């Protein structure tokens, strides 16, 4: 029963993640016109910022886990840190491809 509940929760989480990315793709890239303003050079190196954020969040979470000695506290802080950094990175990416920044 527990495994079924965990599988269902994972399915809902994956569905929410896919819906979020689809919404962002449609509103920002297609409807927002990023597909016309983006250049291949910028797009090529765009994922590396997220990779750095991911590694910082993992290292920071591991450090906090070691300090608190509690996996639950470390995991909660890791999730909060990663979510906050991802939100900031998303906003920064949107500003890079806004009409004002591309025209400048």
Biopython code that builds the backbone (N, CA, C, O; Angstrom):
import numpy as np
from Bio.PDB.StructureBuilder import StructureBuilder

atoms = [
    (1, "UNK", "N", (0.822, -1.201, 0.000)),
    (1, "UNK", "CA", (0.000, 0.000, 0.000)),
    (1, "UNK", "C", (0.865, 1.263, 0.000)),
    (1, "UNK", "O", (0.588, 2.226, -0.716)),
    (2, "UNK", "N", (1.930, 1.235, 0.831)),
    (2, "UNK", "CA", (2.800, 2.402, 0.912)),
    (2, "UNK", "C", (3.488, 2.677, -0.428)),
    (2, "UNK", "O", (3.600, 3.823, -0.863)),
    (3, "UNK", "N", (3.942, 1.602, -1.065)),
    (3, "UNK", "CA", (4.617, 1.749, -2.351)),
    (3, "UNK", "C", (3.666, 2.323, -3.398)),
    (3, "UNK", "O", (4.084, 3.124, -4.233)),
    (4, "UNK", "N", (2.411, 1.931, -3.367)),
    (4, "UNK", "CA", (1.410, 2.470, -4.290)),
    (4, "UNK", "C", (1.207, 3.962, -4.049)),
    (4, "UNK", "O", (1.121, 4.741, -4.998)),
    (5, "UNK", "N", (1.131, 4.359, -2.779)),
    (5, "UNK", "CA", (0.958, 5.777, -2.451)),
    (5, "UNK", "C", (2.167, 6.580, -2.887)),
    (5, "UNK", "O", (2.021, 7.687, -3.404)),
    (6, "UNK", "N", (3.373, 6.032, -2.684)),
    (6, "UNK", "CA", (4.587, 6.727, -3.106)),
    (6, "UNK", "C", (4.648, 6.843, -4.628)),
    (6, "UNK", "O", (5.066, 7.874, -5.155)),
    (7, "UNK", "N", (4.237, 5.801, -5.327)),
    (7, "UNK", "CA", (4.213, 5.842, -6.792)),
    (7, "UNK", "C", (3.213, 6.879, -7.284)),
    (7, "UNK", "O", (3.485, 7.600, -8.243)),
    (8, "UNK", "N", (2.071, 6.955, -6.639)),
    (8, "UNK", "CA", (1.063, 7.944, -7.021)),
    (8, "UNK", "C", (1.577, 9.357, -6.758)),
    (8, "UNK", "O", (1.375, 10.255, -7.576)),
    (9, "UNK", "N", (2.238, 9.554, -5.622)),
    (9, "UNK", "CA", (2.777, 10.880, -5.297)),
    (9, "UNK", "C", (3.858, 11.272, -6.303)),
    (9, "UNK", "O", (3.912, 12.421, -6.744)),
    (10, "UNK", "N", (4.707, 10.327, -6.662)),
    (10, "UNK", "CA", (5.746, 10.601, -7.653)),
    (10, "UNK", "C", (5.114, 10.925, -9.004)),
    (10, "UNK", "O", (5.575, 11.823, -9.708)),
    (11, "UNK", "N", (4.070, 10.201, -9.362)),
    (11, "UNK", "CA", (3.375, 10.475, -10.626)),
    (11, "UNK", "C", (2.798, 11.883, -10.656)),
    (11, "UNK", "O", (2.913, 12.582, -11.662)),
    (12, "UNK", "N", (2.175, 12.302, -9.552)),
    (12, "UNK", "CA", (1.621, 13.663, -9.482)),
    (12, "UNK", "C", (2.725, 14.709, -9.540)),
    (12, "UNK", "O", (2.564, 15.750, -10.177)),
    (13, "UNK", "N", (3.847, 14.437, -8.877)),
    (13, "UNK", "CA", (4.965, 15.384, -8.901)),
    (13, "UNK", "C", (5.529, 15.520, -10.317)),
    (13, "UNK", "O", (5.818, 16.628, -10.771)),
    (14, "UNK", "N", (5.684, 14.398, -11.005)),
    (14, "UNK", "CA", (6.183, 14.444, -12.384)),
    (14, "UNK", "C", (5.196, 15.142, -13.316)),
    (14, "UNK", "O", (5.602, 15.888, -14.207)),
    (15, "UNK", "N", (3.914, 14.903, -13.113)),
    (15, "UNK", "CA", (2.892, 15.576, -13.913)),
    (15, "UNK", "C", (2.929, 17.091, -13.672)),
    (15, "UNK", "O", (2.830, 17.872, -14.619)),
    (16, "UNK", "N", (3.068, 17.501, -12.421)),
    (16, "UNK", "CA", (3.148, 18.932, -12.102)),
    (16, "UNK", "C", (4.391, 19.559, -12.717)),
    (16, "UNK", "O", (4.330, 20.680, -13.223)),
    (17, "UNK", "N", (5.514, 18.854, -12.680)),
    (17, "UNK", "CA", (6.753, 19.355, -13.277)),
    (17, "UNK", "C", (6.601, 19.506, -14.787)),
    (17, "UNK", "O", (7.003, 20.521, -15.356)),
    (18, "UNK", "N", (6.025, 18.503, -15.431)),
    (18, "UNK", "CA", (5.818, 18.568, -16.878)),
    (18, "UNK", "C", (4.859, 19.704, -17.237)),
    (18, "UNK", "O", (5.094, 20.424, -18.207)),
    (19, "UNK", "N", (3.788, 19.872, -16.472)),
    (19, "UNK", "CA", (2.831, 20.950, -16.737)),
    (19, "UNK", "C", (3.481, 22.312, -16.566)),
    (19, "UNK", "O", (3.223, 23.227, -17.348)),
    (20, "UNK", "N", (4.319, 22.452, -15.554)),
    (20, "UNK", "CA", (5.024, 23.717, -15.325)),
    (20, "UNK", "C", (5.939, 24.062, -16.494)),
    (20, "UNK", "O", (5.955, 25.200, -16.963)),
    (21, "UNK", "N", (6.700, 23.075, -16.960)),
    (21, "UNK", "CA", (7.607, 23.318, -18.091)),
    (21, "UNK", "C", (6.834, 23.590, -19.378)),
    (21, "UNK", "O", (7.241, 24.436, -20.174)),
    (22, "UNK", "N", (5.739, 22.891, -19.587)),
    (22, "UNK", "CA", (4.922, 23.135, -20.775)),
    (22, "UNK", "C", (4.339, 24.542, -20.740)),
    (22, "UNK", "O", (4.349, 25.246, -21.750)),
    (23, "UNK", "N", (3.833, 24.953, -19.584)),
    (23, "UNK", "CA", (3.282, 26.302, -19.435)),
    (23, "UNK", "C", (4.351, 27.353, -19.718)),
    (23, "UNK", "O", (4.096, 28.315, -20.442)),
    (24, "UNK", "N", (5.543, 27.180, -19.154)),
    (24, "UNK", "CA", (6.635, 28.123, -19.375)),
    (24, "UNK", "C", (7.035, 28.155, -20.849)),
    (24, "UNK", "O", (7.279, 29.228, -21.400)),
    (25, "UNK", "N", (7.104, 26.990, -21.491)),
    (25, "UNK", "CA", (7.466, 26.920, -22.902)),
    (25, "UNK", "C", (6.468, 27.681, -23.765)),
    (25, "UNK", "O", (6.853, 28.470, -24.627)),
    (26, "UNK", "N", (5.190, 27.438, -23.526)),
    (26, "UNK", "CA", (4.153, 28.079, -24.339)),
    (26, "UNK", "C", (4.103, 29.582, -24.073)),
    (26, "UNK", "O", (4.100, 30.373, -25.017)),
    (27, "UNK", "N", (4.065, 29.986, -22.811)),
    (27, "UNK", "CA", (3.909, 31.415, -22.501)),
    (27, "UNK", "C", (5.163, 32.221, -22.779)),
    (27, "UNK", "O", (5.071, 33.329, -23.308)),
    (28, "UNK", "N", (6.326, 31.702, -22.441)),
    (28, "UNK", "CA", (7.552, 32.485, -22.609)),
    (28, "UNK", "C", (8.187, 32.311, -23.984)),
    (28, "UNK", "O", (8.502, 33.293, -24.656)),
    (29, "UNK", "N", (8.372, 31.067, -24.398)),
    (29, "UNK", "CA", (9.108, 30.816, -25.628)),
    (29, "UNK", "C", (8.267, 31.053, -26.875)),
    (29, "UNK", "O", (8.712, 31.720, -27.810)),
    (30, "UNK", "N", (7.069, 30.516, -26.891)),
    (30, "UNK", "CA", (6.234, 30.667, -28.085)),
    (30, "UNK", "C", (5.450, 31.981, -28.077)),
    (30, "UNK", "O", (5.656, 32.830, -28.944)),
    (31, "UNK", "N", (4.553, 32.151, -27.106)),
    (31, "UNK", "CA", (3.702, 33.343, -27.073)),
    (31, "UNK", "C", (4.488, 34.601, -26.725)),
    (31, "UNK", "O", (4.175, 35.682, -27.222)),
    (32, "UNK", "N", (5.507, 34.471, -25.876)),
    (32, "UNK", "CA", (6.300, 35.628, -25.470)),
    (32, "UNK", "C", (7.319, 36.063, -26.506)),
    (32, "UNK", "O", (7.915, 37.132, -26.374)),
    (33, "UNK", "N", (7.527, 35.265, -27.519)),
    (33, "UNK", "CA", (8.422, 35.641, -28.608)),
    (33, "UNK", "C", (9.890, 35.326, -28.380)),
    (33, "UNK", "O", (10.737, 35.784, -29.146)),
    (34, "UNK", "N", (10.215, 34.555, -27.347)),
    (34, "UNK", "CA", (11.620, 34.221, -27.124)),
    (34, "UNK", "C", (12.197, 33.412, -28.278)),
    (34, "UNK", "O", (13.403, 33.453, -28.524)),
    (35, "UNK", "N", (11.350, 32.682, -28.982)),
    (35, "UNK", "CA", (11.844, 31.877, -30.103)),
    (35, "UNK", "C", (12.404, 32.756, -31.216)),
    (35, "UNK", "O", (13.248, 32.311, -31.993)),
    (36, "UNK", "N", (11.940, 33.998, -31.297)),
    (36, "UNK", "CA", (12.449, 34.915, -32.320)),
    (36, "UNK", "C", (13.655, 35.723, -31.832)),
    (36, "UNK", "O", (14.433, 36.227, -32.642)),
    (37, "UNK", "N", (13.811, 35.846, -30.518)),
    (37, "UNK", "CA", (14.895, 36.665, -29.971)),
    (37, "UNK", "C", (16.100, 35.858, -29.510)),
    (37, "UNK", "O", (17.188, 36.417, -29.364)),
    (38, "UNK", "N", (15.939, 34.579, -29.282)),
    (38, "UNK", "CA", (17.022, 33.753, -28.750)),
    (38, "UNK", "C", (18.033, 33.438, -29.847)),
    (38, "UNK", "O", (17.667, 33.178, -30.993)),
    (39, "UNK", "N", (19.316, 33.467, -29.472)),
    (39, "UNK", "CA", (20.334, 33.067, -30.442)),
    (39, "UNK", "C", (21.004, 31.791, -29.949)),
    (39, "UNK", "O", (21.009, 31.497, -28.753)),
    (40, "UNK", "N", (21.563, 31.048, -30.881)),
    (40, "UNK", "CA", (22.103, 29.725, -30.592)),
    (40, "UNK", "C", (23.241, 29.799, -29.579)),
    (40, "UNK", "O", (23.345, 28.926, -28.718)),
    (41, "UNK", "N", (24.087, 30.805, -29.657)),
    (41, "UNK", "CA", (25.212, 30.926, -28.727)),
    (41, "UNK", "C", (24.759, 31.049, -27.284)),
    (41, "UNK", "O", (25.319, 30.405, -26.396)),
    (42, "UNK", "N", (23.758, 31.864, -27.050)),
    (42, "UNK", "CA", (23.246, 32.022, -25.682)),
    (42, "UNK", "C", (22.544, 30.762, -25.214)),
    (42, "UNK", "O", (22.687, 30.359, -24.059)),
    (43, "UNK", "N", (21.786, 30.137, -26.103)),
    (43, "UNK", "CA", (21.067, 28.921, -25.730)),
    (43, "UNK", "C", (22.020, 27.766, -25.438)),
    (43, "UNK", "O", (21.728, 26.917, -24.596)),
    (44, "UNK", "N", (23.155, 27.732, -26.128)),
    (44, "UNK", "CA", (24.123, 26.651, -25.946)),
    (44, "UNK", "C", (24.661, 26.611, -24.515)),
    (44, "UNK", "O", (24.842, 25.534, -23.946)),
    (45, "UNK", "N", (24.915, 27.783, -23.937)),
    (45, "UNK", "CA", (25.523, 27.832, -22.611)),
    (45, "UNK", "C", (24.517, 28.068, -21.488)),
    (45, "UNK", "O", (24.908, 28.136, -20.323)),
    (46, "UNK", "N", (23.257, 28.192, -21.808)),
    (46, "UNK", "CA", (22.225, 28.466, -20.811)),
    (46, "UNK", "C", (22.117, 27.386, -19.732)),
    (46, "UNK", "O", (21.952, 27.746, -18.566)),
    (47, "UNK", "N", (22.199, 26.105, -20.036)),
    (47, "UNK", "CA", (22.041, 25.093, -18.985)),
    (47, "UNK", "C", (23.140, 25.111, -17.922)),
    (47, "UNK", "O", (22.911, 24.641, -16.808)),
    (48, "UNK", "N", (24.310, 25.631, -18.232)),
    (48, "UNK", "CA", (25.417, 25.558, -17.285)),
    (48, "UNK", "C", (25.146, 26.338, -16.002)),
    (48, "UNK", "O", (25.613, 25.937, -14.936)),
    (49, "UNK", "N", (24.415, 27.424, -16.078)),
    (49, "UNK", "CA", (24.054, 28.161, -14.876)),
    (49, "UNK", "C", (23.207, 27.315, -13.945)),
    (49, "UNK", "O", (23.404, 27.334, -12.730)),
    (50, "UNK", "N", (22.265, 26.574, -14.510)),
    (50, "UNK", "CA", (21.421, 25.702, -13.700)),
    (50, "UNK", "C", (22.229, 24.554, -13.097)),
    (50, "UNK", "O", (21.963, 24.131, -11.972)),
    (51, "UNK", "N", (23.200, 24.059, -13.831)),
    (51, "UNK", "CA", (24.040, 22.971, -13.316)),
    (51, "UNK", "C", (24.847, 23.464, -12.110)),
    (51, "UNK", "O", (24.990, 22.746, -11.121)),
    (52, "UNK", "N", (25.368, 24.675, -12.195)),
    (52, "UNK", "CA", (26.110, 25.256, -11.069)),
    (52, "UNK", "C", (25.183, 25.413, -9.870)),
    (52, "UNK", "O", (25.561, 25.076, -8.748)),
    (53, "UNK", "N", (23.974, 25.921, -10.094)),
    (53, "UNK", "CA", (23.002, 26.069, -9.013)),
    (53, "UNK", "C", (22.709, 24.710, -8.381)),
    (53, "UNK", "O", (22.656, 24.598, -7.156)),
    (54, "UNK", "N", (22.522, 23.699, -9.188)),
    (54, "UNK", "CA", (22.248, 22.358, -8.679)),
    (54, "UNK", "C", (23.387, 21.872, -7.791)),
    (54, "UNK", "O", (23.147, 21.343, -6.706)),
    (55, "UNK", "N", (24.624, 22.049, -8.247)),
    (55, "UNK", "CA", (25.767, 21.588, -7.456)),
    (55, "UNK", "C", (25.913, 22.378, -6.157)),
    (55, "UNK", "O", (26.230, 21.803, -5.115)),
    (56, "UNK", "N", (25.684, 23.683, -6.210)),
    (56, "UNK", "CA", (25.741, 24.478, -4.981)),
    (56, "UNK", "C", (24.669, 24.044, -3.994)),
    (56, "UNK", "O", (24.921, 23.970, -2.791)),
    (57, "UNK", "N", (23.485, 23.761, -4.496)),
    (57, "UNK", "CA", (22.402, 23.310, -3.615)),
    (57, "UNK", "C", (22.730, 21.953, -2.994)),
    (57, "UNK", "O", (22.446, 21.733, -1.816)),
    (58, "UNK", "N", (23.317, 21.052, -3.759)),
    (58, "UNK", "CA", (23.684, 19.742, -3.227)),
    (58, "UNK", "C", (24.778, 19.878, -2.172)),
    (58, "UNK", "O", (24.688, 19.279, -1.100)),
    (59, "UNK", "N", (25.803, 20.658, -2.470)),
    (59, "UNK", "CA", (26.888, 20.840, -1.501)),
    (59, "UNK", "C", (26.404, 21.560, -0.247)),
    (59, "UNK", "O", (26.756, 21.178, 0.869)),
    (60, "UNK", "N", (25.597, 22.601, -0.433)),
    (60, "UNK", "CA", (25.055, 23.318, 0.718)),
    (60, "UNK", "C", (24.168, 22.432, 1.564)),
    (60, "UNK", "O", (24.248, 22.463, 2.792)),
    (61, "UNK", "N", (23.323, 21.641, 0.923)),
    (61, "UNK", "CA", (22.461, 20.718, 1.649)),
    (61, "UNK", "C", (23.256, 19.650, 2.384)),
    (61, "UNK", "O", (22.906, 19.280, 3.505)),
    (62, "UNK", "N", (24.317, 19.153, 1.772)),
    (62, "UNK", "CA", (25.163, 18.149, 2.437)),
    (62, "UNK", "C", (25.858, 18.757, 3.650)),
    (62, "UNK", "O", (25.970, 18.113, 4.693)),
    (63, "UNK", "N", (26.322, 19.991, 3.512)),
    (63, "UNK", "CA", (26.954, 20.669, 4.646)),
    (63, "UNK", "C", (25.966, 20.838, 5.792)),
    (63, "UNK", "O", (26.297, 20.567, 6.946)),
    (64, "UNK", "N", (24.748, 21.286, 5.475)),
    (64, "UNK", "CA", (23.728, 21.460, 6.508)),
    (64, "UNK", "C", (23.334, 20.122, 7.131)),
    (64, "UNK", "O", (23.085, 20.037, 8.334)),
    (65, "UNK", "N", (23.280, 19.097, 6.318)),
    (65, "UNK", "CA", (22.964, 17.764, 6.819)),
    (65, "UNK", "C", (24.009, 17.320, 7.834)),
    (65, "UNK", "O", (23.678, 16.763, 8.881)),
    (66, "UNK", "N", (25.261, 17.571, 7.514)),
    (66, "UNK", "CA", (26.339, 17.193, 8.420)),
    (66, "UNK", "C", (26.277, 18.021, 9.710)),
    (66, "UNK", "O", (26.509, 17.484, 10.793)),
    (67, "UNK", "N", (25.969, 19.308, 9.609)),
    (67, "UNK", "CA", (25.919, 20.166, 10.783)),
    (67, "UNK", "C", (24.777, 19.797, 11.720)),
    (67, "UNK", "O", (24.964, 19.746, 12.936)),
    (68, "UNK", "N", (23.592, 19.538, 11.162)),
    (68, "UNK", "CA", (22.432, 19.242, 11.996)),
    (68, "UNK", "C", (22.377, 17.780, 12.425)),
    (68, "UNK", "O", (21.762, 17.449, 13.439)),
    (69, "UNK", "N", (23.015, 16.913, 11.659)),
    (69, "UNK", "CA", (22.999, 15.501, 11.983)),
    (69, "UNK", "C", (21.644, 14.846, 11.772)),
    (69, "UNK", "O", (21.426, 13.715, 12.207)),
    (70, "UNK", "N", (20.746, 15.537, 11.118)),
    (70, "UNK", "CA", (19.412, 14.999, 10.887)),
    (70, "UNK", "C", (19.129, 14.980, 9.393)),
    (70, "UNK", "O", (19.147, 16.031, 8.752)),
    (71, "UNK", "N", (18.874, 13.827, 8.837)),
    (71, "UNK", "CA", (18.576, 13.779, 7.407)),
    (71, "UNK", "C", (17.339, 14.593, 7.027)),
    (71, "UNK", "O", (17.306, 15.199, 5.956)),
    (72, "UNK", "N", (16.329, 14.613, 7.886)),
    (72, "UNK", "CA", (15.099, 15.331, 7.558)),
    (72, "UNK", "C", (15.351, 16.837, 7.486)),
    (72, "UNK", "O", (14.880, 17.500, 6.561)),
    (73, "UNK", "N", (16.083, 17.377, 8.447)),
    (73, "UNK", "CA", (16.370, 18.817, 8.446)),
    (73, "UNK", "C", (17.242, 19.187, 7.253)),
    (73, "UNK", "O", (16.992, 20.189, 6.583)),
    (74, "UNK", "N", (18.259, 18.383, 6.988)),
    (74, "UNK", "CA", (19.141, 18.648, 5.852)),
    (74, "UNK", "C", (18.397, 18.578, 4.526)),
    (74, "UNK", "O", (18.608, 19.405, 3.639)),
    (75, "UNK", "N", (17.535, 17.594, 4.404)),
    (75, "UNK", "CA", (16.763, 17.446, 3.175)),
    (75, "UNK", "C", (15.801, 18.614, 2.979)),
    (75, "UNK", "O", (15.662, 19.132, 1.872)),
    (76, "UNK", "N", (15.141, 19.024, 4.057)),
    (76, "UNK", "CA", (14.214, 20.161, 3.965)),
    (76, "UNK", "C", (14.949, 21.426, 3.551)),
    (76, "UNK", "O", (14.462, 22.176, 2.705)),
    (77, "UNK", "N", (16.099, 21.666, 4.130)),
    (77, "UNK", "CA", (16.876, 22.845, 3.771)),
    (77, "UNK", "C", (17.408, 22.746, 2.341)),
    (77, "UNK", "O", (17.465, 23.746, 1.626)),
    (78, "UNK", "N", (17.792, 21.551, 1.931)),
    (78, "UNK", "CA", (18.247, 21.345, 0.558)),
    (78, "UNK", "C", (17.134, 21.667, -0.432)),
    (78, "UNK", "O", (17.371, 22.337, -1.437)),
    (79, "UNK", "N", (15.934, 21.198, -0.157)),
    (79, "UNK", "CA", (14.798, 21.461, -1.045)),
    (79, "UNK", "C", (14.490, 22.954, -1.097)),
    (79, "UNK", "O", (14.251, 23.498, -2.175)),
    (80, "UNK", "N", (14.493, 23.620, 0.054)),
    (80, "UNK", "CA", (14.228, 25.068, 0.088)),
    (80, "UNK", "C", (15.295, 25.851, -0.675)),
    (80, "UNK", "O", (14.972, 26.749, -1.453)),
    (81, "UNK", "N", (16.561, 25.512, -0.454)),
    (81, "UNK", "CA", (17.660, 26.202, -1.132)),
    (81, "UNK", "C", (17.575, 26.001, -2.636)),
    (81, "UNK", "O", (17.696, 26.959, -3.400)),
    (82, "UNK", "N", (17.370, 24.769, -3.062)),
    (82, "UNK", "CA", (17.299, 24.460, -4.495)),
    (82, "UNK", "C", (16.108, 25.168, -5.149)),
    (82, "UNK", "O", (16.230, 25.695, -6.255)),
    (83, "UNK", "N", (14.968, 25.181, -4.476)),
    (83, "UNK", "CA", (13.781, 25.836, -5.022)),
    (83, "UNK", "C", (14.000, 27.344, -5.156)),
    (83, "UNK", "O", (13.651, 27.934, -6.178)),
    (84, "UNK", "N", (14.569, 27.955, -4.144)),
    (84, "UNK", "CA", (14.825, 29.402, -4.187)),
    (84, "UNK", "C", (15.826, 29.752, -5.285)),
    (84, "UNK", "O", (15.618, 30.709, -6.032)),
    (85, "UNK", "N", (16.896, 28.994, -5.387)),
    (85, "UNK", "CA", (17.896, 29.272, -6.421)),
    (85, "UNK", "C", (17.333, 29.036, -7.817)),
    (85, "UNK", "O", (17.642, 29.787, -8.741)),
    (86, "UNK", "N", (16.516, 28.009, -7.980)),
    (86, "UNK", "CA", (15.881, 27.762, -9.280)),
    (86, "UNK", "C", (14.921, 28.889, -9.653)),
    (86, "UNK", "O", (14.862, 29.290, -10.815)),
    (87, "UNK", "N", (14.173, 29.401, -8.683)),
    (87, "UNK", "CA", (13.250, 30.500, -8.959)),
    (87, "UNK", "C", (14.019, 31.747, -9.390)),
    (87, "UNK", "O", (13.619, 32.425, -10.336)),
    (88, "UNK", "N", (15.109, 32.050, -8.710)),
    (88, "UNK", "CA", (15.929, 33.206, -9.096)),
    (88, "UNK", "C", (16.542, 33.007, -10.479)),
    (88, "UNK", "O", (16.585, 33.939, -11.282)),
    (89, "UNK", "N", (17.014, 31.797, -10.756)),
    (89, "UNK", "CA", (17.597, 31.515, -12.079)),
    (89, "UNK", "C", (16.542, 31.641, -13.171)),
    (89, "UNK", "O", (16.836, 32.128, -14.263)),
    (90, "UNK", "N", (15.322, 31.209, -12.888)),
    (90, "UNK", "CA", (14.243, 31.316, -13.870)),
    (90, "UNK", "C", (13.940, 32.788, -14.175)),
    (90, "UNK", "O", (13.801, 33.171, -15.336)),
    (91, "UNK", "N", (13.842, 33.598, -13.136)),
    (91, "UNK", "CA", (13.579, 35.027, -13.344)),
    (91, "UNK", "C", (14.715, 35.691, -14.108)),
    (91, "UNK", "O", (14.473, 36.550, -14.955)),
    (92, "UNK", "N", (15.944, 35.304, -13.818)),
    (92, "UNK", "CA", (17.097, 35.869, -14.516)),
    (92, "UNK", "C", (17.078, 35.470, -15.990)),
    (92, "UNK", "O", (17.376, 36.290, -16.858)),
    (93, "UNK", "N", (16.730, 34.213, -16.278)),
    (93, "UNK", "CA", (16.635, 33.771, -17.672)),
    (93, "UNK", "C", (15.552, 34.533, -18.422)),
    (93, "UNK", "O", (15.742, 34.910, -19.578)),
    (94, "UNK", "N", (14.426, 34.760, -17.774)),
    (94, "UNK", "CA", (13.347, 35.512, -18.421)),
    (94, "UNK", "C", (13.816, 36.929, -18.739)),
    (94, "UNK", "O", (13.475, 37.465, -19.794)),
    (95, "UNK", "N", (14.589, 37.542, -17.851)),
    (95, "UNK", "CA", (15.041, 38.912, -18.098)),
    (95, "UNK", "C", (16.079, 38.941, -19.230)),
    (95, "UNK", "O", (16.171, 39.933, -19.952)),
    (96, "UNK", "N", (16.861, 37.860, -19.392)),
    (96, "UNK", "CA", (17.853, 37.819, -20.472)),
    (96, "UNK", "C", (17.198, 37.843, -21.838)),
    (96, "UNK", "O", (17.741, 38.415, -22.783)),
    (97, "UNK", "N", (16.026, 37.221, -21.944)),
    (97, "UNK", "CA", (15.372, 37.108, -23.238)),
    (97, "UNK", "C", (14.189, 38.054, -23.380)),
    (97, "UNK", "O", (13.370, 37.898, -24.286)),
    (98, "UNK", "N", (14.098, 39.033, -22.490)),
    (98, "UNK", "CA", (13.014, 40.017, -22.624)),
    (98, "UNK", "C", (13.334, 40.917, -23.820)),
    (98, "UNK", "O", (14.500, 41.046, -24.192)),
    (99, "UNK", "N", (12.324, 41.538, -24.426)),
    (99, "UNK", "CA", (12.570, 42.382, -25.596)),
    (99, "UNK", "C", (13.541, 43.518, -25.310)),
    (99, "UNK", "O", (14.324, 43.883, -26.187)),
    (100, "UNK", "N", (13.515, 44.088, -24.110)),
    (100, "UNK", "CA", (14.389, 45.219, -23.783)),
    (100, "UNK", "C", (15.846, 44.794, -23.725)),
    (100, "UNK", "O", (16.711, 45.527, -24.205)),
    (101, "UNK", "N", (16.153, 43.619, -23.146)),
    (101, "UNK", "CA", (17.541, 43.203, -23.015)),
    (101, "UNK", "C", (18.131, 42.719, -24.330)),
    (101, "UNK", "O", (19.334, 42.862, -24.550)),
    (102, "UNK", "N", (17.320, 42.154, -25.203)),
    (102, "UNK", "CA", (17.815, 41.677, -26.491)),
    (102, "UNK", "C", (18.070, 42.844, -27.428)),
    (102, "UNK", "O", (19.005, 42.801, -28.227)),
    (103, "UNK", "N", (17.249, 43.889, -27.342)),
    (103, "UNK", "CA", (17.404, 45.062, -28.205)),
    (103, "UNK", "C", (18.612, 45.889, -27.815)),
    (103, "UNK", "O", (19.177, 46.591, -28.653)),
    (104, "UNK", "N", (19.019, 45.818, -26.543)),
    (104, "UNK", "CA", (20.132, 46.645, -26.046)),
    (104, "UNK", "C", (21.469, 46.168, -26.547)),
    (104, "UNK", "O", (22.498, 46.759, -26.218)),
]
sb = StructureBuilder()
sb.init_structure("model")
sb.init_model(0)
sb.init_chain("A")
sb.init_seg("    ")
for serial, (resi, resn, name, xyz) in enumerate(atoms, 1):
    if name == "N":
        sb.init_residue(resn, " ", resi, " ")
    sb.init_atom(name, np.array(xyz, "f"), 0.0, 1.0, " ", f" {name:<3s}", serial, name[0])
structure = sb.get_structure()
